[in-house]
Amino acid sequence: MVDTIIHFMVHNQVFTLFICMALGFAIGDYKIGGRFSIGATVATLVVTLIVGQIGAFPRDEMLGTIFFGAFMFSVGYRIGPQMMTSLKIFGSRILIISIFWLVAAFLVSWGLFVVFHIGPGVASGIIAGSLTQSSTVASSLRTIGALPVSSAVRSTYEAQLPVAYALTYVFGTLGVIIFLRDIAPKLLGIKVSTRGPLMARKYHFHAKNPNPTWRRTYRLNADSPLVGKTIGGFNKWSHYRLIALVAFHGDEMTDHLEYKLQPGDLITVIGYAIHFDRMHGIKGINEVLTPTKAPRERKFVLGKNFKLTQLAHLRQHGVFINIQDPDTGNEQLFNQLRPGDVISLTGNTSRTSAILKKMGRWHTSALAINYSLFSLGIAGASLLGILGLKLNGIPLQLGNGVAALLMGLALSTWISRHRDHDSIPPTVTAFFQNLGLTLFVGTVGLQSAQAFTGAIKSLGIGVLFIGAVIAIAPHLLTLLFGRYILHMEPLALIGGLTGSGTCAAAMTEIADQAGSEGGAYFAAALTPAYIMGNVGITLLGPIFVALLA
């Protein structure tokens, strides 16, 4: 019976992989000490290394490669539009910080690897784990596969890599969180919770606000002063601050501006919340639930021929205009609206179709998924990933992971300038970010598990020490460089360090400390460094494989 189950699991790798992932996600969410969790990626790797002891799982590079590419593309796509904004605010110093951090990480690692005679498999695993960059696992395995060594030596390297990664990842996350969240602010003489809001106000950062509009429906009694008014007359009475979208007379709905309101009618009104005080003073009305048939808000992209007078025409035709940017949540002013900005319209827009055609074009649905864009991104990444050079006689390619990240950056920057085209919703990119990397790491764990025991015995306790030094030293050296050489603003410097190290857990912890507005400032500081860190650390693994082989 046991042999049958084992045979089934080994020859049905997809089933086993997803069962391991289910356990990994469950274990990864558990908070150690109520604060720190190891995450689904590391938890899944540990589970697959244990489950993989039951037999030799066949290699299936296609499944892992596709999902790893989707993961890196999603990372690039989510952060691409923020890149240029961040560079305008913080200038080139964030990039200098990131480059210095990468150079420090390379030199510290190389020195330790040479002194302790660390081989390619262990070295790339330490880089991936101590610098918490799981994409380095994929790029390093690809380079190991191209090494001019025997299959037995190659298998040893491939087995050592995930073990070293798993052993060093925990301190690479926990140690870096403690350093960046607790130690670095003290060394810089700041408190993140107070510094964050201060810098956010200085640079006019805003937390993303919820939709400021209200939609309310009222039943009119016979004594209501609104009885006898037309829908258009109601809009004039409110100076177009509140717009009557529709009236319900029995089961019939109408949005004709000339319709006169009658006793018993329902009227659905929309406007900014601050203007609804005007409704509170009216007698003879009772608020009721808004019928589901009431018009919905739609996004609209302003075009090159946009004029402010066109907005006034829209309001006179019973269309409510919400000028708060629905994508960023930033408050906009009418006289600051420019072509390419996004507003939201609610009401019967068929009456104003000619005006809208001159004003711009409808924004695509937030739920629309541009499958062509996503597929072209992954396909383009596989082609771009072939590019590379030879180091030590070993081909060192850009790799599918880094190429996918760059493709995501390029396509998201393009789509942010053409917002009438279908994009890729954040829910989709978040899904591929969470699932893609975990699935790839799971395949590595299953396929390397048979050599796990021998590899862990050969590594020894020294790996933990080396990993700890590599995790902290680049941050400390870069902090001193940024503070005393570049004279950077302290919280922006911490953002640059956090982005360079690509430690997602540290990003969350510090952003929470900075508050909603301070967190936006902190995120802007780390974005360019995060992109550099993703590319740089992913390439560090293959570089050390080539240097140490």
N, C-alpha and C positions, 0 to 999 in steps of 0.2 A: 504493500500500500504506500509506504513512504517513498520507495523507489519510483513508483508511478507518478507521485506528486512532483518529485524532483525532476523527473524526465519531462513532465508537462511544463514546469516553470522554466527550465533551461531552453526548451525548444519553442516557447511562446514568450519571447523576451519582452514584447510590448506589454503583455498582461503583467509580468513580474515588475517591469519598470514602473508602471502606473500604480501598482499596489505599494511599491516602495516610496513613490512620490506622495501618496496619500498619507503614509506614516510620517514621512519627512516634514510635510506641511503641518501636521498635527504636533509633532515634537518641536519643530522650529518656532512655533508661536508661544511655547511655554516660556514664561518670564522667570529667569533665574534671579532669586532674591527680590522678585517683584518688579525688576527694572530692565534687565538685560536678557535678550533671547539670542540664540545662535543663528536663527534664521533658517528658512526652508532649504536653502542651497546646501549649507554644511550638513544639516540634519539628514537630507536625502542622500548625500554622499556617504555618511556614516552608515545609514541603513543599507544602502546597496553594497558597501564593502562587506558588511556582515552577511547579508542574504547571498551575495555572490560566492560565498564559501561552499555552497551546495554543489557547484559544478562549473564547468568551463563555458561561459556564455559566449556565443559567436559575436564577432565584430559587426556592427551595423553603423557605419560612419554617416550614412545618408541622413538618418533620422536626427542624430545629434547635430550635424552640421546645419541642417535647415533651420532647426529651432534656435540654434546659437546665433545664426545670422539674423533671424527675426528679432531676437533679444537685442542685439547691438544696434540694429536699424531702428528699433523702437526707442532706445536710449537717445540716439542722435535726433530722431524726429521730435521727441518731446522737448528737448532743450534748445533746438536750433534757433527758433525765433528770439530767444532771450540773449543770444550771443552778442549781436551788434549793439543792443541797448546797453549791455553790461560794459562793453569796451568803450562806449562813448562816455560813461560815467567814471570808470576807474582807469581808463587809458591803458598803456602798455605795461604798467607795473605789475598787473595781475599775471600777464603772460610771462614777464621776467621772473616773477616768484615761482610760477609753475615750472619753468625751464630749470631754474636753480634747484628746485626740489627734486626734479628727475635726475639731474646731474649728481646731486648729493646721494640720492638713493642708489644710483649706479656705482659710484665710487666706494661708498660704504659696503655695499653688497660684494663688489668685486674683491675688495680687500679681505673681507671675512671668508669668502669662498676660497681664495688662494691660500690664506693662512691655515684654514682647517681642511684643505684638500677636498672640497666638496665637488661632486660630480654633476653632470648636466641635469639628470632627472631630479635629484634632490634640490639643486639650485633653483630650477624653474618652479618647483613646487613651493619652496620657501618664498620666492618672489610673489607668487600668486596668493599665498596664504597670509604672509605678514603684511603685504600691501593691499590685502582684501580685494584683489582684482581677479575675479573668477575667469574672465575672458583670457587671461594669460595661460590657463590650463589648455585651452583649445589651440592657441597659437604655438605654444611650446610643443605640444604633441605632434603638431604638423611638422615642425622642424626636426624633432627626434626621428620621425618617420623617414626623413631624408638623409639621416646620418650614414656615412659609409662604414658601418659596423655590422657585426653578425646579428642575426635575429635574436639570439639569446641575450646579448648585451642590450639590444634595443628594447626587448621585453622587460629587462630589469629596470631600465630608465623609465619606461612607461608605467611600471608598477610603483616605483619610488615617488613619482611626481604627485599623484593624488594623496598618498600617505603624508608626505611632507606638507602638502597644502592643508589637509585636515588638521594636522598637529599645530600648525602655526596660525591658522585662521582665527582661533578664539582669542588669543592675545592680540593679534593684529587688529581685531575689532574692539575688544574691551580695553586694551591698553591705550589705543589711540583715542577712544572716547574720553577716558579719564584725563589724558594729556590735553586734548583740545578743549574739552568742556570745563575742566577744573583748574589745571595747572597753567595753561597758556594765558588765560585772562589775568591770573594773578601775576605772572611774569610781565605782562603788558600794563598792569595797573588799572584794569577796568573791570566793571561788572556787566556782563552781557545783558541782563534784564533791564538795566537803565541805559546802557550805551546804544542798544538797538533802536528803541523809540526816538532817542535824540538824533541819531544819524538819519533815521527815516524821515523825520520832520525837516531836517536840513536839506535833504535831496528830494523831498516831495514824493516819497514812496507811500503808496496806499495799499492797505490790505484789500483783497477782493471782496467787495460788498455784495450782499444778496440783492436781488432785484428790488429797487426802491418803489416800484409801482404797486398800487392797490387796485383790486378789482372787486367792487361791491355791487350787490343787487338789492333794490328797495321796492317794497309794495306801496302803492300810492292810495291813501285813504281819500274819501270825498272832500275832506277839508284841507287837503294839501295844496299849498300855493303853486305846486308844479302842475296840477291838473289844468289842462287848457293850453299849456305851453307846447310848442313843437320841440322835436329832438334838437333841431338846429337852434331854436331859441334858448334851450337849456345850455347849449354850448356857449352861446354868446353871453348868457347870464353869468357863467363861471369864468368869463374872459379866456375861454379855451384852456384853462388850467385843468378842468375836469371835462372829459368827453363822454357823452352818452352813446354807448356803442349800439345798443339795440333796446327795443321795447317789446314786451310779451303781452299780447292781449288774448287771454285764454291760452289756446295751444298754438296761436299764430305768432311768429316772430317777424319783426320789421325793423329795418334800419333807415327807412326813408326820413330825410331830414324834415320834411313837411308834416310828418305824422304828429297829430295832437294827442297828448297823453290824457288818458281817461281814468276815472276811479277804478281801482282794482288792478290796474296795469302793473307789471314789473318792469323796472328800468335798470339796466346794467351800466354802471359808470366805472371809468378807469381814470387814473391820474396818479401823481406822486402822493405819497402818504401825507406829506405836510399840508397838502391842499384840501384834505378831506374834512378839516374843521368846518368848512363852509356847509357841508351836508349835515353836520351835527346840530346846527341851529334851526333846521327846517322842521316844522311841525307836520303831522299827518303822514309820516313815512315810517315804515318798519323794515329793518334789514332782514333779508331771507337768504337762503343758499342760492348761489349763482347757478343757473341751468347749464348743463354741459354743452348746449348748442351755442353758447356765447362765443364770439370771435376770439381767436388765439393770437398771441404775439409772434411776429416773424422778423427775422433779421434782414437788414437791407444795407448794401455796400454803396457808398456815395461815389459817383463817377466824376470824370474830368469836367463835365458841364454843370456840376452842382452849383446852385445859388441859394442863398438863405431865404429869399422870397418864396421859393418853392415850398418850404416847410410851412409857411403861413397859409398857402393855398391848401395844403393837405389838412391842416387843422380845421379850416373853414368847411371842408367836405366831410368832417366827422371822423378823421383819422387821428389817433393819439400817437405822439412821437416821444419815445424814450431815448434820450441822447446819451445815457450812461453806457459806456462801452460794455457790451455783453460778454466780450472775451476776456478783457483785463479787469473789469469792475471799476475802472477809473472814471471819475466824474468828468464829463466834458461840458464845455460851454458852447452855446450856439455860434458865437463869433469865432470859436476856435476850431470848428468842424472843417475838415479838409477832405479832398478826394482820397478814397481808400479807407476812410473811417467807417465804422459799422454803427448803425443805429437800429432801433427796433420800432416797428409799426404795428398798430392794432386797430382794426376797423375794416370797413368795406372799402378796399383799395381799388375796386373795379371802376369807381367813379373818377378816379384820379390816375388811370393807367397811362394816359398821355404824359402827365407830369412825371410819373415814376420812370417812364422810359427815358426821359431826358436827364433825370437825376442820377441814375445809376442802374443797379441790377440787384436781384434778390440774392441773398446769402444762401449757401447750400444748407441743407438740414444738418443739425448737429449729430444726427444718427446715421447720416449717409457715410458709407465706407467706400473709399476710392481703392478698389481692389487692384486696378491697373497700376496705380501709383505704388502700392505696397509691393506688388509682384515685380515691377520694374526696378524698384529699389533693391530687392534681394538679388535679382538677376544681374543688375549692374555691379553689385558688390562682389559677386563671384568672379566677374570679369576683372574688376579693378584689383581684386585680391591676388591676382596672378603676378602683378608687378612686384619687382624686388631687386635684390642684388646678392652678390656672393660675399660671405664673410668667413674667412678661414677655409675657403674652398667649399663652404656649405651654402646652398641656396637659402636666402633669407627673404621670404616674400612678405608683402604687406599683410596678407592673410584675409580671410573672409570676414573676421570679426571687426578689425579696424576699418576695412573697406565699407562694411555695412554701416558702421557708425558715421563715416564721412558721407555716405549716400543719404542717410537719414537727415544729417545736418543740411545738406544741399537742397533736398526736396522740401523739407519743412520751411526753409527760408523762402523758397520760391512760392510755396502755397500760401504763405502768410501775406504775400504781396498780391495774390490773386484769390481773394476769399470768396469769389463767386463759384469757384471750382470745388468739387467734392474733396474733402480732406480725409484724414484718418482720426476718428474720435479718440480722446484721451483714454476712454475705457478700453479701447482695442489695444493701444500701445502699452497700457498698464498690464493688460492680460498677457501679452507676449513678453513683456519684461519679466513678469513673475514666473510664467510657465517655461519660457524658452530656455533660460539659463539653467533652471533646476532640472529640466529634462535632459539637457546636454550633460550636466555633471553626473546625473544618474546613470547615463549610458557609460560614462568613463568609469564610474564605481563598479558597475556590474562586470565590465570587461577586464578590470585590473584586480578584482578581488582575490583571484587564485594566488597571486604573488604577494598579497597583503601581509601575511604573517612574516615571511622572510624579509620583506622590505622594512617593516617596522622594527624588527630585531637589529637590522644593520644600521639604522639611522642613529639610535641612541639619544640621550638627553641633550646633547650639544645642539641639536636642531632647534630646540625650543629657545635656547639662549641666543643663537644666531638670529632666529626669527624676531625675537624681542628687540634686539639692537636695531635691526633693519626697519622695524615698524616705527620706532621712536626717533632715531638719530636724524633722519631727513627732516622731520618736523621741527626738531630743536634747532638744527643748523639754519634752516630757512627762516624760522622765527627771528633769530638773531640778525640774519642778513636783511630781512624786510624791515625790522625795527630800526636798526642802527645805520644801515647803508642806504636803503630806499626811503626811510622815514614814512612808512605807510600808516594810514589810519588803522588803529588796532583791530577793530572788528572786521574790517575789510581784509586785513592780513590773516586773521583766523579763517575767514571765508576762503581765501586763497589756499591756505594749508589744507583745509577740509576738502576742497575741490580737487587739489592735486593728489591727495591720498585716496580719493574716490570711496571714502568710508560712508556708506549710506546711513548707518546707524548714528554716526557722529553728526551728520547733517541734520537729522531729525531732532536729536537731543538739543543741539545749539539753537536751531530755529525755534524750538518750543520755548527755550529760555529767552530769546530775543522778542517774543510776542508776535502778534499778527503783522504789524507794520514793520517792526525791526527784523522779523523773519524774511520779509520781502527784500529788504536791503541786503541782508546776509546772503540770500539766495542769488541776488544779482552779482555779488562779489565772487561767489564760488563757481558760477556757471562757466566762464571761460577756462578757469583752472581745471574744472571737472572734465571738460572736453579734452584738454591737453593731457590730463592724467590718464584718462581712458585709453588714449592712443599710445602714450609713452610707456605706461606699465605693461600694456598688452604686448609691446615690442621688446620690453626688457627680458622677458622669459626666453624668446627665441635667440636674442643676442647672447645671453649667457650659455645657452645650449651650444651655440656655435663657438664661443670663446673657450669653453671648458671641455669640449668633446675631444 
